[in-house]
Amino acid sequence: MKRTLIQSNYRIAFRKKNAPYSTEVSTLRWLNRFLDELSIAHSSQLRRWQIDFFVSRLKEEGFSYEDLLQAKSALRFLFDKVLAGQPGIADRYSTDENSDEPGSFRITA
């Protein structure tokens, strides 16, 4: 799914929660910043570890604890609610496709 479709589906899913508009705008800002900083153009480029990486970079930049929580919850909402409903997406986001365990080295024939 392309970036514009990710954003559109995020808005739709977020509006189903009946959250305030100001919350929707702020979470969309975090989503757009995440997509921009990691140069993500398609959903196939998304991995769960990117959430922690992005939040740790925000922490290094000196963002407040509340901002970090809002950013992390916005991105978890993206993975758990928006992308989880897509066919074949759940398997792709649980782990990296190239490793069975973190730090393992595998030789294929």
N, C-alpha and C positions, 0 to 999 in steps of 0.2 A: 504494500500500500504506500502510495506516495505521501510526501510530507503534508501537502494540503489536505489530503484525505485523512491523515492522522489527526490534524488539527480540527477538522470538521467533525469527525467521530468523537473526539474528545469533548468538544462543545456540546454535542447532542447528549452524550452520556452524563456530562456534568449537569446539564439542565434537567435531566430526569431526577436528579437528587433534590431539586427545588432549593438549591443553595442561592444565597444572595448574588446579585450581578457583580458586585465589587470583588467577591471571592473568586468568581469565574474569571474575571479580568486578571487578577493577580496570579492565579494558577496558570493561566495561559501565558503570562509573561515568563514564568519559570519554565514552562514547556518549550517556548520559543528560544529562550536562552540555552536550554539544554541541547536542543536540536542544532542551534547555531554553533555553539562552542565545540561540539563533537562532530560537526559537519555531517549530520545525518540527513539524507535525502529520501531514504526508503526504509520501510519497517524491517527489511531483512538485515539492516545494519545494527539493529538494536539488540543489546544484551543486558541482562540484569545487573552485572557488575558495574555497568556504566553509571548506575544510580549512585552507588557509593563513591565512585571516582569523582563524579560531578559535585556531590555534596562535600567531599573532602577538599576539593579546589575552592569551593565557596567559603569553607571554614578558614582556609589559608588566606583568603582575601579579606577576612575580618567581618563577615556577615554575622548578624545576631543569631542567637539560638532559635528564636521564633521564625526567622527567615529560613534557616536550615530545615526546620521541621516542616514548614509549608512547602518548600521545594521538594523534600523527600516524599511527602504525602502526595503531592501533585504527580510525581513521576511513578510512584507505586500505583496510583489510581490509573495511570496510563497503561501500565503493564497488566494489572489485575482485572480491570474492568473493560477498558477499551480494546486492548489487543487480545485479551483472553478469549473473547467471543469469536475471533476469526479462526476459520478452519486451518489446522496445521500449525498455528502460532504457538500454542502452549508448550509443545515439545522443544521448539527452537529457543525459548527464553529461559528454560530451566537451567541449562548448562551451555558452555561453549561447545560448538559442534566438533572441534578438533581434539578434545581431550575427554577421557573418561573420568579422570580424577585430576584435581589441580596439581600441577607440578610433576605429572607423570610424563614419561617419554615413551612413545610407541613407534615401532618400526613396522611398516606394512610391506608386504611382498608384492 
